[in-house]
């Protein structure tokens, strides 16, 4: 949804017209509230906010699945290291860096 100039409202005006703004948002609009001429907060319908959060969770899940898939492909290709020796090497590097 595109934001028009009419959807950008100074905070002082938003305070005076909050009920009207809430009705417009409930009807599908999204409003950007400005403070000192800069974007400050947005007003959106609560159901739309829930939907945005659901989309973000789904995106995170897809990224995790992608990471797991790449990891499984690395294992299948033999691109693996022993965890104990890798952790020991990291500890040695950190100790050397701290001493140096």
LOKETI-731384 format. One record per residue: x negated, y, z negated of N, C-alpha, C in turn; residue number from 1; residue in one letter; chain. Coordinates in steps of 0.2 Angstrom, whole numbers, plus 5000, padded with zeros to 4 digits. Example, Ala and Ser with C-alpha at 12.3 -4.5 7.8 and 13.67 -1.06 7.14 Angstrom:
! LOKETI-731384
ATOM   n.x   n.y   n.z  ca.x  ca.y  ca.z   c.x   c.y   c.z  seq  type  mol
ATOM  4934  4972  4961  4938  4978  4961  4934  4984  4961    1     A    A
ATOM  4936  4989  4965  4932  4995  4964  4936  5000  4961    2     S    A
This chain:
! LOKETI-731384
ATOM   n.x   n.y   n.z  ca.x  ca.y  ca.z   c.x   c.y   c.z  seq  type  mol
ATOM  4996  4994  5000  5000  5000  5000  4996  5006  5000    1     X    A
ATOM  4997  5011  5004  4993  5017  5005  4995  5022  5000    2     X    A
ATOM  4991  5026  4997  4992  5031  4992  4993  5037  4996    3     X    A
ATOM  4998  5041  4995  4999  5047  4999  4997  5053  4994    4     X    A
ATOM  4997  5059  4996  4995  5065  4992  5001  5066  4987    5     X    A
ATOM  5007  5064  4988  5012  5064  4983  5011  5059  4977    6     X    A
ATOM  5007  5054  4978  5006  5049  4973  5000  5051  4969    7     X    A
ATOM  4997  5057  4970  4992  5059  4966  4994  5065  4961    8     X    A
ATOM  4994  5064  4955  4998  5069  4950  4993  5071  4945    9     X    A
ATOM  4993  5077  4943  4989  5080  4938  4992  5077  4931   10     X    A
ATOM  4987  5076  4926  4990  5073  4920  4995  5078  4917   11     X    A
ATOM  4994  5084  4917  4999  5089  4914  5006  5088  4917   12     X    A
ATOM  5006  5087  4924  5013  5085  4927  5015  5079  4925   13     X    A
ATOM  5011  5074  4925  5013  5067  4923  5016  5067  4916   14     X    A
ATOM  5013  5070  4911  5016  5071  4905  5023  5074  4905   15     X    A
ATOM  5024  5079  4909  5031  5082  4909  5036  5078  4913   16     X    A
ATOM  5034  5073  4917  5038  5069  4921  5037  5062  4921   17     X    A
ATOM  5035  5059  4915  5034  5052  4914  5040  5048  4916   18     X    A
ATOM  5046  5049  4914  5051  5045  4915  5053  5045  4922   19     X    A
ATOM  5052  5050  4926  5054  5050  4933  5048  5046  4937   20     X    A
ATOM  5042  5047  4934  5036  5043  4937  5037  5036  4936   21     X    A
ATOM  5039  5034  4930  5040  5027  4929  5046  5024  4933   22     X    A
ATOM  5051  5028  4934  5056  5025  4939  5054  5024  4946   23     X    A
ATOM  5049  5029  4948  5047  5029  4955  5042  5022  4956   24     X    A
ATOM  5038  5021  4950  5034  5016  4950  5038  5009  4950   25     X    A
ATOM  5043  5009  4946  5047  5003  4946  5050  5001  4953   26     X    A
ATOM  5051  5007  4957  5054  5006  4963  5049  5004  4969   27     X    A
ATOM  5043  5004  4967  5038  5001  4971  5032  5006  4972   28     X    A
ATOM  5032  5012  4970  5026  5017  4971  5021  5015  4966   29     X    A
ATOM  5015  5018  4968  5009  5017  4963  5007  5025  4963   30     X    A
ATOM  5005  5027  4957  5003  5034  4956  4996  5034  4953   31     X    A
ATOM  4993  5039  4955  4986  5040  4952  4987  5047  4948   32     X    A
ATOM  4985  5046  4942  4985  5052  4938  4978  5055  4938   33     X    A
ATOM  4977  5062  4939  4971  5065  4938  4970  5069  4932   34     X    A
ATOM  4963  5070  4930  4962  5074  4924  4956  5078  4927   35     X    A
ATOM  4956  5084  4926  4951  5089  4928  4949  5088  4936   36     X    A
ATOM  4954  5086  4940  4954  5086  4947  4951  5079  4949   37     X    A
ATOM  4950  5074  4945  4947  5068  4946  4951  5062  4944   38     X    A
ATOM  4951  5057  4948  4955  5051  4946  4954  5049  4939   39     X    A
ATOM  4959  5047  4936  4959  5046  4928  4962  5039  4927   40     X    A
ATOM  4968  5038  4929  4971  5032  4928  4977  5031  4933   41     X    A
ATOM  4979  5025  4934  4984  5023  4938  4990  5020  4935   42     X    A
ATOM  4996  5022  4938  5002  5019  4935  5005  5014  4940   43     X    A
ATOM  5006  5008  4938  5008  5003  4943  5014  4999  4939   44     X    A
ATOM  5018  4995  4943  5023  4991  4940  5020  4985  4936   45     X    A
ATOM  5022  4983  4930  5019  4978  4926  5019  4971  4930   46     X    A
ATOM  5024  4970  4934  5024  4964  4938  5018  4964  4943   47     X    A
ATOM  5017  4969  4946  5012  4970  4951  5005  4969  4947   48     X    A
ATOM  5004  4972  4941  4998  4971  4938  4997  4964  4936   49     X    A
ATOM  5002  4960  4934  5001  4953  4933  4999  4950  4939   50     X    A
ATOM  5002  4951  4945  5000  4948  4951  4993  4950  4953   51     X    A
ATOM  4991  4956  4952  4984  4958  4953  4979  4953  4948   52     X    A
ATOM  4981  4953  4942  4977  4948  4937  4977  4941  4940   53     X    A
ATOM  4982  4939  4942  4983  4932  4945  4978  4931  4951   54     X    A
ATOM  4978  4936  4955  4974  4936  4961  4966  4936  4959   55     X    A
ATOM  4965  4940  4954  4958  4940  4951  4956  4933  4948   56     X    A
ATOM  4960  4930  4945  4959  4923  4942  4958  4918  4947   57     X    A
ATOM  4962  4919  4952  4961  4914  4958  4955  4915  4962   58     X    A
ATOM  4953  4921  4963  4946  4923  4966  4940  4920  4962   59     X    A
ATOM  4941  4921  4955  4936  4918  4951  4935  4910  4951   60     X    A
ATOM  4941  4907  4951  4941  4900  4952  4938  4898  4959   61     X    A
ATOM  4940  4901  4964  4937  4900  4971  4929  4900  4971   62     X    A
ATOM  4927  4906  4967  4920  4907  4967  4916  4901  4963   63     X    A
ATOM  4920  4899  4958  4917  4893  4954  4917  4887  4958   64     X    A
ATOM  4922  4886  4961  4922  4880  4966  4917  4880  4971   65     X    A
ATOM  4916  4886  4974  4911  4887  4979  4904  4885  4976   66     X    A
ATOM  4902  4888  4970  4896  4887  4966  4895  4879  4965   67     X    A
ATOM  4900  4876  4963  4900  4869  4961  4899  4865  4967   68     X    A
ATOM  4902  4867  4973  4901  4863  4979  4894  4864  4982   69     X    A
ATOM  4891  4870  4981  4884  4871  4983  4879  4867  4978   70     X    A
ATOM  4881  4867  4972  4877  4863  4967  4877  4855  4969   71     X    A
ATOM  4883  4853  4971  4883  4846  4973  4880  4845  4979   72     X    A
ATOM  4880  4849  4984  4876  4849  4990  4869  4848  4989   73     X    A
ATOM  4866  4853  4984  4859  4852  4982  4857  4846  4979   74     X    A
ATOM  4862  4843  4975  4860  4836  4972  4860  4831  4977   75     X    A
ATOM  4865  4831  4982  4865  4826  4987  4859  4827  4992   76     X    A
ATOM  4856  4833  4992  4850  4834  4997  4844  4833  4993   77     X    A
ATOM  4844  4831  4986  4838  4830  4982  4835  4836  4980   78     X    A
ATOM  4838  4842  4980  4835  4848  4978  4837  4849  4970   79     X    A
ATOM  4834  4844  4966  4835  4844  4959  4828  4845  4955   80     X    A
ATOM  4829  4847  4949  4823  4847  4945  4825  4845  4938   81     X    A
ATOM  4820  4842  4934  4821  4839  4928  4823  4845  4923   82     X    A
ATOM  4828  4845  4919  4830  4851  4915  4825  4852  4910   83     X    A
ATOM  4822  4847  4906  4817  4848  4901  4811  4851  4903   84     X    A
ATOM  4808  4849  4909  4802  4852  4912  4803  4859  4914   85     X    A
ATOM  4809  4860  4917  4811  4867  4919  4811  4872  4913   86     X    A
ATOM  4815  4870  4908  4815  4874  4902  4809  4875  4899   87     X    A
ATOM  4804  4870  4899  4798  4871  4896  4794  4876  4900   88     X    A
ATOM  4794  4875  4906  4791  4880  4910  4793  4887  4909   89     X    A
ATOM  4799  4888  4908  4802  4895  4907  4800  4897  4900   90     X    A
ATOM  4800  4893  4895  4797  4895  4889  4790  4897  4889   91     X    A
ATOM  4786  4893  4893  4779  4895  4893  4778  4902  4897   92     X    A
ATOM  4782  4903  4902  4781  4909  4905  4783  4915  4901   93     X    A
ATOM  4788  4914  4897  4790  4919  4892  4785  4921  4887   94     X    A
ATOM  4782  4915  4884  4777  4916  4879  4771  4919  4882   95     X    A
ATOM  4769  4918  4888  4763  4921  4891  4765  4928  4893   96     X    A
ATOM  4771  4930  4895  4773  4937  4896  4773  4941  4890   97     X    A
ATOM  4775  4938  4884  4775  4941  4878  4768  4942  4875   98     X    A
ATOM  4764  4937  4876  4757  4938  4874  4753  4943  4878   99     X    A
ATOM  4755  4944  4884  4751  4948  4889  4753  4955  4889  100     X    A
